[in-house]
Amino acid sequence: MKIRSLRSPSHRRVGGAATVEFALVSILLTMLVVATVDFARAMFVYDQLVKAARDGARYLSFFDPTIASEYPVAAAKSRMLYGTASAADGAQPIVPGLTGAMIRICDRVDSSACPGEDFGAVATASGSIDLVKVVIDGYTFSPIFPGLTRLGAVTFDPIGVTMRQLY
Protein backbone atom coordinates (compact mmCIF):
# COMPACT_ATOMS: atom_id res chain seq x y z
CA MET A 1 0.00 0.00 0.00
CA LYS A 2 1.32 3.33 -1.06
CA ILE A 3 1.06 6.36 1.24
CA ARG A 4 0.23 9.56 -0.56
CA SER A 5 1.85 12.83 0.32
CA LEU A 6 -0.46 15.39 1.89
CA ARG A 7 0.99 18.08 -0.35
CA SER A 8 0.02 17.70 -3.93
CA PRO A 9 2.13 19.13 -6.78
CA SER A 10 -0.49 21.77 -7.51
CA HIS A 11 -0.29 23.02 -3.91
CA ARG A 12 3.48 23.54 -4.27
CA ARG A 13 2.91 25.65 -7.42
CA VAL A 14 0.49 27.90 -5.54
CA GLY A 15 3.10 28.39 -2.79
CA GLY A 16 5.68 29.40 -5.40
CA ALA A 17 3.28 31.91 -6.96
CA ALA A 18 2.68 33.47 -3.53
CA THR A 19 6.42 33.90 -3.07
CA VAL A 20 6.75 35.68 -6.41
CA GLU A 21 3.75 37.89 -5.63
CA PHE A 22 5.24 38.76 -2.23
CA ALA A 23 8.55 39.70 -3.88
CA LEU A 24 6.82 42.02 -6.35
CA VAL A 25 4.59 43.65 -3.74
CA SER A 26 7.46 44.07 -1.25
CA ILE A 27 9.40 46.13 -3.81
CA LEU A 28 6.46 48.52 -4.17
CA LEU A 29 5.94 48.68 -0.41
CA THR A 30 9.63 49.42 0.17
CA MET A 31 9.51 52.28 -2.34
CA LEU A 32 6.38 53.64 -0.64
CA VAL A 33 8.03 53.51 2.80
CA VAL A 34 11.18 55.22 1.51
CA ALA A 35 9.12 57.98 -0.16
CA THR A 36 7.17 58.47 3.07
CA VAL A 37 10.39 58.76 5.07
CA ASP A 38 11.78 61.36 2.65
CA PHE A 39 8.54 63.37 2.73
CA ALA A 40 8.43 63.26 6.54
CA ARG A 41 12.06 64.37 6.68
CA ALA A 42 11.32 67.29 4.34
CA MET A 43 8.44 68.38 6.59
CA PHE A 44 10.69 68.10 9.66
CA VAL A 45 13.43 70.21 8.05
CA TYR A 46 10.88 72.83 6.96
CA ASP A 47 9.53 72.99 10.51
CA GLN A 48 13.06 73.44 11.88
CA LEU A 49 13.64 76.32 9.46
CA VAL A 50 10.41 78.01 10.56
CA LYS A 51 11.40 77.61 14.21
CA ALA A 52 14.86 79.03 13.52
CA ALA A 53 13.39 82.09 11.77
CA ARG A 54 10.93 82.59 14.61
CA ASP A 55 13.72 82.31 17.19
CA GLY A 56 15.84 84.88 15.36
CA ALA A 57 12.97 87.37 15.05
CA ARG A 58 11.99 86.90 18.69
CA TYR A 59 15.59 87.42 19.83
CA LEU A 60 15.97 90.62 17.79
CA SER A 61 12.62 92.00 18.93
CA PHE A 62 14.13 92.72 22.36
CA PHE A 63 16.88 95.01 21.03
CA ASP A 64 16.92 98.55 19.64
CA PRO A 65 18.31 98.59 16.08
CA THR A 66 19.20 102.29 16.33
CA ILE A 67 22.02 101.41 18.75
CA ALA A 68 24.28 99.56 16.34
CA SER A 69 26.80 98.50 19.00
CA GLU A 70 24.06 96.73 20.97
CA TYR A 71 22.04 95.25 18.11
CA PRO A 72 23.09 91.56 17.94
CA VAL A 73 22.60 90.56 14.30
CA ALA A 74 25.52 88.12 14.43
CA ALA A 75 24.22 86.55 17.64
CA ALA A 76 20.73 86.21 16.14
CA LYS A 77 22.14 84.45 13.08
CA SER A 78 24.21 82.20 15.33
CA ARG A 79 21.09 81.31 17.34
CA MET A 80 19.31 80.43 14.11
CA LEU A 81 22.19 78.35 12.81
CA TYR A 82 23.52 76.64 15.95
CA GLY A 83 20.89 77.18 18.66
CA THR A 84 23.17 79.38 20.74
CA ALA A 85 24.26 83.03 20.57
CA SER A 86 27.94 82.12 20.39
CA ALA A 87 28.73 78.90 18.56
CA ALA A 88 31.80 76.91 19.53
CA ASP A 89 34.44 76.06 16.95
CA GLY A 90 33.33 73.22 14.74
CA ALA A 91 29.67 73.53 15.75
CA GLN A 92 27.23 71.84 13.40
CA PRO A 93 24.16 73.73 12.15
CA ILE A 94 20.80 72.67 13.56
CA VAL A 95 19.56 72.26 9.99
CA PRO A 96 22.19 70.67 7.71
CA GLY A 97 22.99 72.93 4.78
CA LEU A 98 21.72 76.14 6.38
CA THR A 99 24.26 78.98 6.13
CA GLY A 100 24.40 82.57 7.33
CA ALA A 101 24.19 83.78 3.73
CA MET A 102 20.64 82.38 3.51
CA ILE A 103 19.44 84.57 6.40
CA ARG A 104 18.14 88.10 5.77
CA ILE A 105 17.25 90.52 8.56
CA CYS A 106 15.14 93.64 8.01
CA ASP A 107 14.20 96.29 10.57
CA ARG A 108 13.42 100.00 10.77
CA VAL A 109 17.10 100.94 10.41
CA ASP A 110 18.07 98.63 7.54
CA SER A 111 15.34 97.24 5.29
CA SER A 112 17.52 96.90 2.19
CA ALA A 113 17.19 93.09 2.23
CA CYS A 114 13.39 93.42 2.01
CA PRO A 115 12.71 95.92 -0.78
CA GLY A 116 9.33 97.58 -0.83
CA GLU A 117 8.54 96.79 2.80
CA ASP A 118 8.35 99.29 5.68
CA PHE A 119 9.39 98.33 9.20
CA GLY A 120 9.46 101.67 11.04
CA ALA A 121 6.42 103.40 12.55
CA VAL A 122 3.91 101.06 10.94
CA ALA A 123 0.42 102.41 11.62
CA THR A 124 -2.02 100.16 13.47
CA ALA A 125 -5.38 100.77 15.14
CA SER A 126 -3.66 101.16 18.51
CA GLY A 127 -0.81 103.39 17.30
CA SER A 128 2.41 102.90 15.40
CA ILE A 129 4.81 100.02 15.94
CA ASP A 130 8.26 99.03 14.71
CA LEU A 131 8.83 95.62 13.15
CA VAL A 132 11.68 93.20 12.57
CA LYS A 133 11.60 90.52 9.88
CA VAL A 134 13.81 87.47 9.51
CA VAL A 135 13.82 85.54 6.22
CA ILE A 136 15.50 82.27 5.32
CA ASP A 137 15.82 82.16 1.56
CA GLY A 138 17.36 79.64 -0.83
CA TYR A 139 17.45 76.52 1.36
CA THR A 140 17.65 73.35 -0.73
CA PHE A 141 16.43 70.06 0.72
CA SER A 142 18.12 66.90 -0.52
CA PRO A 143 16.30 63.58 -0.03
CA ILE A 144 18.10 60.56 1.39
CA PHE A 145 17.19 58.29 -1.54
CA PRO A 146 16.83 60.57 -4.59
CA GLY A 147 17.15 57.79 -7.16
CA LEU A 148 14.71 55.43 -5.51
CA THR A 149 11.86 57.91 -5.03
CA ARG A 150 12.58 59.99 -8.16
CA LEU A 151 12.43 63.07 -5.95
CA GLY A 152 15.29 65.44 -6.63
CA ALA A 153 16.53 68.35 -4.56
CA VAL A 154 13.77 70.78 -3.56
CA THR A 155 14.37 74.48 -2.90
CA PHE A 156 11.95 75.79 -0.29
CA ASP A 157 10.16 79.09 -0.83
CA PRO A 158 11.42 81.94 1.39
CA ILE A 159 10.44 81.42 5.02
CA GLY A 160 9.80 84.74 6.77
CA VAL A 161 8.74 85.77 10.26
CA THR A 162 7.78 89.34 11.20
CA MET A 163 7.50 90.44 14.83
CA ARG A 164 6.95 93.67 16.72
CA GLN A 165 10.06 95.28 18.19
CA LEU A 166 9.68 96.22 21.82
CA TYR A 167 12.03 99.25 21.54
C-alpha positions in Angstrom: 0.0 0.0 0.0 1.3 3.3 -1.1 1.1 6.4 1.2 0.2 9.6 -0.6 1.8 12.8 0.3 -0.5 15.4 1.9 1.0 18.1 -0.4 0.0 17.7 -3.9 2.1 19.1 -6.8 -0.5 21.8 -7.5 -0.3 23.0 -3.9 3.5 23.5 -4.3 2.9 25.6 -7.4 0.5 27.9 -5.5 3.1 28.4 -2.8 5.7 29.4 -5.4 3.3 31.9 -7.0 2.7 33.5 -3.5 6.4 33.9 -3.1 6.8 35.7 -6.4 3.8 37.9 -5.6 5.2 38.8 -2.2 8.5 39.7 -3.9 6.8 42.0 -6.4 4.6 43.6 -3.7 7.5 44.1 -1.2 9.4 46.1 -3.8 6.5 48.5 -4.2 5.9 48.7 -0.4 9.6 49.4 0.2 9.5 52.3 -2.3 6.4 53.6 -0.6 8.0 53.5 2.8 11.2 55.2 1.5 9.1 58.0 -0.2 7.2 58.5 3.1 10.4 58.8 5.1 11.8 61.4 2.6 8.5 63.4 2.7 8.4 63.3 6.5 12.1 64.4 6.7 11.3 67.3 4.3 8.4 68.4 6.6 10.7 68.1 9.7 13.4 70.2 8.0 10.9 72.8 7.0 9.5 73.0 10.5 13.1 73.4 11.9 13.6 76.3 9.5 10.4 78.0 10.6 11.4 77.6 14.2 14.9 79.0 13.5 13.4 82.1 11.8 10.9 82.6 14.6 13.7 82.3 17.2 15.8 84.9 15.4 13.0 87.4 15.1 12.0 86.9 18.7 15.6 87.4 19.8 16.0 90.6 17.8 12.6 92.0 18.9 14.1 92.7 22.4 16.9 95.0 21.0 16.9 98.6 19.6 18.3 98.6 16.1 19.2 102.3 16.3 22.0 101.4 18.7 24.3 99.6 16.3 26.8 98.5 19.0 24.1 96.7 21.0 22.0 95.2 18.1 23.1 91.6 17.9 22.6 90.6 14.3 25.5 88.1 14.4 24.2 86.5 17.6 20.7 86.2 16.1 22.1 84.4 13.1 24.2 82.2 15.3 21.1 81.3 17.3 19.3 80.4 14.1 22.2 78.3 12.8 23.5 76.6 15.9 20.9 77.2 18.7 23.2 79.4 20.7 24.3 83.0 20.6 27.9 82.1 20.4 28.7 78.9 18.6 31.8 76.9 19.5 34.4 76.1 17.0 33.3 73.2 14.7 29.7 73.5 15.7 27.2 71.8 13.4 24.2 73.7 12.1 20.8 72.7 13.6 19.6 72.3 10.0 22.2 70.7 7.7 23.0 72.9 4.8 21.7 76.1 6.4 24.3 79.0 6.1 24.4 82.6 7.3 24.2 83.8 3.7 20.6 82.4 3.5 19.4 84.6 6.4 18.1 88.1 5.8 17.2 90.5 8.6 15.1 93.6 8.0 14.2 96.3 10.6 13.4 100.0 10.8 17.1 100.9 10.4 18.1 98.6 7.5 15.3 97.2 5.3 17.5 96.9 2.2 17.2 93.1 2.2 13.4 93.4 2.0 12.7 95.9 -0.8 9.3 97.6 -0.8 8.5 96.8 2.8 8.3 99.3 5.7 9.4 98.3 9.2 9.5 101.7 11.0 6.4 103.4 12.5 3.9 101.1 10.9 0.4 102.4 11.6 -2.0 100.2 13.5 -5.4 100.8 15.1 -3.7 101.2 18.5 -0.8 103.4 17.3 2.4 102.9 15.4 4.8 100.0 15.9 8.3 99.0 14.7 8.8 95.6 13.1 11.7 93.2 12.6 11.6 90.5 9.9 13.8 87.5 9.5 13.8 85.5 6.2 15.5 82.3 5.3 15.8 82.2 1.6 17.4 79.6 -0.8 17.5 76.5 1.4 17.6 73.4 -0.7 16.4 70.1 0.7 18.1 66.9 -0.5 16.3 63.6 0.0 18.1 60.6 1.4 17.2 58.3 -1.5 16.8 60.6 -4.6 17.2 57.8 -7.2 14.7 55.4 -5.5 11.9 57.9 -5.0 12.6 60.0 -8.2 12.4 63.1 -5.9 15.3 65.4 -6.6 16.5 68.4 -4.6 13.8 70.8 -3.6 14.4 74.5 -2.9 11.9 75.8 -0.3 10.2 79.1 -0.8 11.4 81.9 1.4 10.4 81.4 5.0 9.8 84.7 6.8 8.7 85.8 10.3 7.8 89.3 11.2 7.5 90.4 14.8 6.9 93.7 16.7 10.1 95.3 18.2 9.7 96.2 21.8 12.0 99.2 21.5 
